[in-house]
């Protein structure tokens, strides 16, 4: 029989994250985002959200079909990707949000001709409930799922699989966001727009390293 607590976690997580993505399409910034190459999927937040949602969907399938071992294997593979990405997204976003919001939040998009005014553009903050859906729910629900309902990863998986996954995920996003920016002439996050290529490469490498270490730490504290 499916575990009711696992069913509840997976179902609730799917609903909250789906709401977050759909609600993001109603914000004023959406019109500008959808004119850009890559659209919403320029943002690591949205890619992490999609990976988390897919992991939870597979988890729900595991709850309903516990004898289908291929689903369990697929879930653990996706969890190795989505969990560290979600933790990094949450940690980076909230750290910058509270201390350096201009590095993570886009300024108000101009709706008229530029002027010589020196006024700093207002930052486009999103509603708190949406912020929590996008930047808290994936990390919290994936972490709860791993610690409560999954076995820890083996030493070999942590030593070989985790760094490889972090490297591939980091390389993928770096190449993707650079490709999008080559057409858009701007990056989805101001801290990327404001830095030259060599600094951006360092940022991608550092974030990938942090993701790997986060996964290593979470697996180490698992019982």
C-alpha positions as CSV (number, residue, x, y, z in Angstrom):
1,X,0.0,0.0,0.0
2,X,1.2,3.5,-0.7
3,X,2.5,5.5,2.3
4,X,0.0,8.3,2.9
5,X,2.7,10.7,4.2
6,X,4.7,10.2,1.0
7,X,1.6,10.6,-1.2
8,X,0.8,13.8,0.6
9,X,4.3,15.2,0.3
10,X,4.6,14.4,-3.4
11,X,1.1,15.6,-4.3
12,X,1.4,18.8,-2.3
13,X,4.8,19.6,-3.7
14,X,3.5,19.0,-7.3
15,X,0.6,21.4,-6.7
16,X,2.7,24.1,-5.0
17,X,5.4,24.1,-7.7
18,X,2.9,24.0,-10.5
19,X,1.1,27.0,-9.0
20,X,4.4,28.8,-8.7
21,X,5.3,28.3,-12.4
22,X,1.8,29.3,-13.6
23,X,1.6,32.3,-11.3
24,X,4.9,33.5,-12.6
25,X,3.4,33.9,-16.0
26,X,0.9,36.5,-14.7
27,X,3.6,39.0,-13.4
28,X,4.4,42.2,-15.2
29,X,7.9,40.9,-16.1
30,X,6.4,38.0,-18.0
31,X,5.8,40.0,-21.2
32,X,9.5,40.9,-21.3
33,X,10.6,37.4,-20.4
34,X,8.6,35.8,-23.2
35,X,10.1,38.0,-25.8
36,X,13.6,36.7,-24.9
37,X,15.4,33.7,-26.3
38,X,14.9,30.9,-23.7
39,X,11.9,32.5,-22.1
40,X,11.4,31.5,-18.5
41,X,13.9,28.6,-18.9
42,X,16.8,31.1,-19.0
43,X,16.4,31.2,-15.2
44,X,18.2,28.6,-13.1
45,X,15.2,28.9,-10.7
46,X,12.8,27.7,-13.4
47,X,15.1,24.9,-14.5
48,X,15.5,23.8,-10.9
49,X,11.8,24.0,-10.4
50,X,11.1,21.8,-13.4
51,X,13.7,19.2,-12.3
52,X,12.1,19.2,-8.8
53,X,8.6,18.9,-10.2
54,X,9.6,16.0,-12.4
55,X,11.4,14.3,-9.4
56,X,8.2,14.6,-7.3
57,X,6.0,13.4,-10.2
58,X,8.2,10.3,-10.5
59,X,8.1,9.9,-6.7
60,X,4.3,9.9,-6.9
61,X,4.5,7.2,-9.5
62,X,6.7,5.2,-7.2
63,X,4.1,5.6,-4.4
64,X,1.3,4.3,-6.7
65,X,3.4,1.6,-8.4
66,X,5.9,0.5,-5.7
67,X,6.8,-2.7,-7.6
68,X,7.9,-0.7,-10.7
69,X,11.7,-0.7,-9.9
70,X,12.6,1.4,-13.0
71,X,10.6,4.3,-11.6
72,X,12.6,4.1,-8.3
73,X,15.9,4.1,-10.2
74,X,14.8,7.1,-12.3
75,X,13.7,9.0,-9.2
76,X,17.0,8.5,-7.5
77,X,18.8,9.6,-10.6
78,X,16.7,12.8,-10.9
79,X,17.0,13.4,-7.2
80,X,20.8,13.5,-7.5
81,X,20.4,16.4,-9.9
82,X,17.4,18.3,-8.5
83,X,18.2,18.2,-4.8
84,X,21.6,20.1,-5.0
85,X,20.3,22.5,-7.6
86,X,17.3,23.4,-5.5
87,X,19.4,23.9,-2.4
88,X,21.9,26.1,-4.3
89,X,19.1,28.1,-5.9
90,X,17.5,28.7,-2.5
91,X,20.7,29.6,-0.8
92,X,22.0,32.0,-3.5
93,X,18.7,33.6,-4.0
94,X,17.9,34.4,-0.4
95,X,21.4,35.4,0.4
96,X,21.4,38.0,-2.4
97,X,17.8,38.9,-1.8
98,X,18.4,40.1,1.7
99,X,21.9,41.6,1.3
100,X,22.4,42.5,-2.4
101,X,18.9,42.5,-4.1
102,X,20.1,44.5,-7.1
103,X,22.3,41.5,-8.0
104,X,19.5,39.0,-8.3
105,X,16.3,41.0,-9.0
106,X,15.7,42.6,-12.4
107,X,15.0,46.3,-12.4
108,X,11.8,47.7,-13.7
109,X,11.6,47.4,-17.5
110,X,11.4,50.8,-19.1
111,X,8.1,51.4,-20.9
112,X,9.1,54.7,-22.5
113,X,12.0,56.3,-24.1
114,X,15.1,56.5,-21.8
115,X,15.7,59.9,-20.1
116,X,18.7,61.5,-18.5
117,X,17.2,60.9,-15.0
118,X,19.7,59.5,-12.5
119,X,16.9,57.8,-10.5
120,X,17.7,54.2,-9.8
121,X,15.1,51.9,-11.4
122,X,12.8,50.1,-9.0
123,X,13.4,46.4,-8.5
124,X,10.7,44.1,-9.7
125,X,10.0,42.1,-6.5
126,X,7.5,39.3,-6.7
127,X,4.8,38.5,-4.1
128,X,6.0,36.6,-1.1
129,X,3.7,33.5,-1.7
130,X,5.1,33.2,-5.2
131,X,8.7,33.7,-3.9
132,X,8.2,30.8,-1.4
133,X,6.8,28.6,-4.2
134,X,9.7,29.2,-6.4
135,X,12.7,29.6,-4.0
136,X,11.8,27.6,-0.9
137,X,9.3,24.8,-1.8
138,X,11.6,22.8,-4.2
139,X,14.5,22.7,-1.7
140,X,12.4,22.0,1.4
141,X,10.2,19.3,-0.2
142,X,13.1,17.5,-2.0
143,X,15.1,17.6,1.2
144,X,12.2,16.2,3.2
145,X,11.6,13.5,0.6
146,X,15.2,12.4,0.6
147,X,15.6,12.3,4.4
148,X,12.3,10.7,5.2
149,X,11.6,8.4,2.3
150,X,14.8,7.6,0.5
151,X,18.0,5.6,1.4
152,X,21.2,7.5,1.4
153,X,23.4,7.2,-1.7
154,X,26.3,4.8,-1.6
155,X,29.9,5.9,-1.2
156,X,30.6,5.2,-4.8
157,X,27.6,7.2,-6.0
158,X,28.7,10.1,-3.9
159,X,32.4,10.0,-5.0
160,X,31.8,9.4,-8.7
161,X,28.2,10.1,-9.6
162,X,27.7,13.3,-7.7
163,X,30.7,15.3,-9.0
164,X,29.9,14.2,-12.5
165,X,26.3,15.2,-12.3
166,X,27.3,18.6,-10.8
167,X,29.8,19.2,-13.6
168,X,27.4,18.3,-16.3
169,X,24.5,20.3,-14.8
170,X,26.8,23.3,-14.3
171,X,28.2,23.1,-17.8
172,X,24.7,22.7,-19.4
173,X,23.4,25.8,-17.6
174,X,26.5,27.8,-18.4
175,X,26.4,27.0,-22.1
176,X,22.6,27.5,-22.2
177,X,22.5,30.9,-20.5
178,X,25.5,32.1,-22.5
179,X,23.7,31.1,-25.7
180,X,20.5,32.9,-24.7
181,X,22.4,36.0,-23.7
182,X,24.1,36.1,-27.1
183,X,20.7,36.8,-28.6
184,X,19.1,38.7,-25.7
185,X,22.2,40.9,-25.1
186,X,21.5,40.5,-21.4
187,X,21.4,37.7,-18.8
188,X,18.4,36.7,-16.7
189,X,20.3,37.7,-13.5
190,X,22.0,41.1,-13.1
191,X,25.1,39.6,-11.4
192,X,25.8,37.8,-14.7
193,X,25.0,40.8,-16.9
194,X,27.4,42.9,-14.8
195,X,30.4,40.6,-15.1
196,X,32.7,39.7,-18.0
197,X,33.1,36.2,-19.3
198,X,36.0,35.1,-17.2
199,X,34.2,36.1,-14.0
200,X,31.0,34.4,-15.2
201,X,33.0,31.2,-15.8
202,X,34.2,31.4,-12.2
203,X,30.7,31.9,-11.0
204,X,29.5,28.8,-12.9
205,X,32.4,26.7,-11.6
206,X,31.9,27.9,-8.0
207,X,28.1,27.3,-8.0
208,X,28.7,23.8,-9.5
209,X,31.2,23.1,-6.7
210,X,28.8,24.3,-4.0
211,X,26.0,22.1,-5.5
212,X,28.3,19.0,-5.3
213,X,29.4,19.8,-1.7
214,X,25.7,20.4,-0.7
215,X,24.8,17.0,-2.0
216,X,27.7,15.4,-0.2
217,X,26.7,17.1,3.1
218,X,23.0,16.2,2.8
219,X,23.9,12.6,2.1
220,X,26.4,12.5,5.0
221,X,23.7,13.6,7.6
222,X,21.2,11.1,6.3
223,X,20.7,8.2,8.7
